[in-house]
Amino acid sequence: MCGIVGYKGNFINVKVILDTLKLLEYRGYDSAGLAFCSEGNLFVRKSKGKIDNLYEMVDSLQTDLVVAHTRWATHGIPNDINAHPHTSGPLALVHNGIIENYREIKERLKDYDFKSDTDSEVIVHLIHSFYKGNLFDAVLDAVKILKGAFAFVVIDNNTKDLVAVKMESPIVIGLLDSGFLISSDIPSIIKWTRKIISLENGDVFYVHSNEFKIYNFLEQKFVSRNVEIIEWDISVAEKSGYKHFMLKEINEQGKVIRDTLFGRIDEESLKVVLDDKVREFLDSLNIDNIIYIACGTSYHAGLIGSYYSNELAGINSTAFYASEYRYIEKKYFTSKNNTLYIFISQSGETADTLFVARELKQMGENIVTIPNVIGSSMYREFLSFPTRAGIEIGVAATKTFTAQLVNILLLNLYLAQKKGFDVSHVIQELLFIHEVVDGILENYEYIFDIAEKYVDYQHFMYLGRHLMYPVAMEGALKLKEISYIHAEAYAAGEMKHGPIALIDNKMPTLYVLPFNKMINKNISNIQEVKARRGKVLALVDKKSKEFVKDLVDDLLETKYVNEYLQPFVTVIPLQIFAYSVADFKGLNVDQPRNLAKSVTVE
Ligand code: AGP
């Protein structure tokens, strides 16, 4: 992961660079640093921990050339030395990605004194080894040798040149009135400029004096890239009175559902109205297989999608982790125009997901992506059907998950209607689901009291059946990632095949149990847990509550809705439960340890 920033232009206050870097903190936050040129010298300031530590170190310095970095450690622990930038002679470099052949390169650079344990440091020494006074030439020699994913910015204190390179990892160039602001994403620089160049793989962006040129080392020629004027707005990320971004984002879910649905259902005919390009594409296919590919929370949305495809659209469907599908041998794959691949990623930059999408695109497969970040790689490189959740700051995905569910459901309802299936009863309720969600969010404080009782447990079991199985997985993921409590999620029917051995009074079970055709099966499972002295916390609606209220220890409550809409209303109490447990433990809910918002490494 990591966030990188670079600047070359007339003088700028270094604090502007740090403010920009702070907007990339979601990409990693275990250490940070910057290097800047001032009065002929190259200064480096770096430190373990958050970017805030750097503000004091730079005061209000002005500079015309600077690189900065916020890190998510891959090679080498988070400490001051492993923090970027790394330097070699007059050069300073920041990197996002992984250099796969760094060991071989290190071997080759025996004369260099390596200070850090990072793979990134090899890049700057490698460039320096080719450097004869021209940074651009030296970078072109170096990129021929580098293997892996890399976006980096390197500056030269001798010539005051700057070079930015993109290979797999994201990087964009903001054009300022006088100068260039480079960053890992568009939202971080939109405050300073709306004129953006998104670099493509292989691009080497070179600024000398005030002139720039772009050379593509894959195509081996100079290229020109469009300057995009970014029209979309980002409301400056503020907590708006909430204690954490995560809680704010949980509370935004009614609005997010409404926004993502907007204009995509004809309320009179109850027909799904897809964006033109997506509709034309789906109409051109004769799909009999849908494969969802994603990671983490987005994978859970995809898994729910596979139930929708099988049951609502009548199309055979499965969901895969991108990191697994990536290594499925595809030599016998033949593109028959009958398989649709749906890639889901809120960031639109997840390395594993992007890799598979690019691979299948090259093979001529049918692809639709569902990104949340407009301008992300998945948005730009593929036919995309974006969600409209707005920027999500909390590292734990919440509102982007519900937005993904909306789009996945819409695609399936469209395919169902194309086949002549009557899904109007689902659509009718979908139109009002945001109101139901808002209703749930009017009264959730009681969950804080319940959460307090469970704070000291070390292990949790989450169970659910059918559509509630992926929801249980998502609830468990939320608990583990922000509260650091071990949480196993299982399809409830699988309990008896092994996990039941774990149950005792030290491992509570959270059962996702809205009323549906599974109710009696679920009750049997609960009895099996109780018989082994396990505590049960059940997530119920008013119908299922009647069945289990005397059987379980605690109740989380949601509203009763159509079974295909139950994921929207059951995930919310689970998000709040995880949030409350983490908050009671005094943890950093928005920036949990070891994680980053956008996972751009394999
Ligand atoms: C979610 O809470 C996680 N932080 C993580 O699992 C995330 O969903 C995963 O990394 C996929 O990210 P993406 O949606 O940006 O591709």
Residues whose N, C-alpha, C, O or C-beta is under 5 A from the ligand:
A	BS01	AGP	C295 G296 T297 S298 I344 S345 Q346 S347 G348 T350 V395 A396 A397 A596 K597 V599
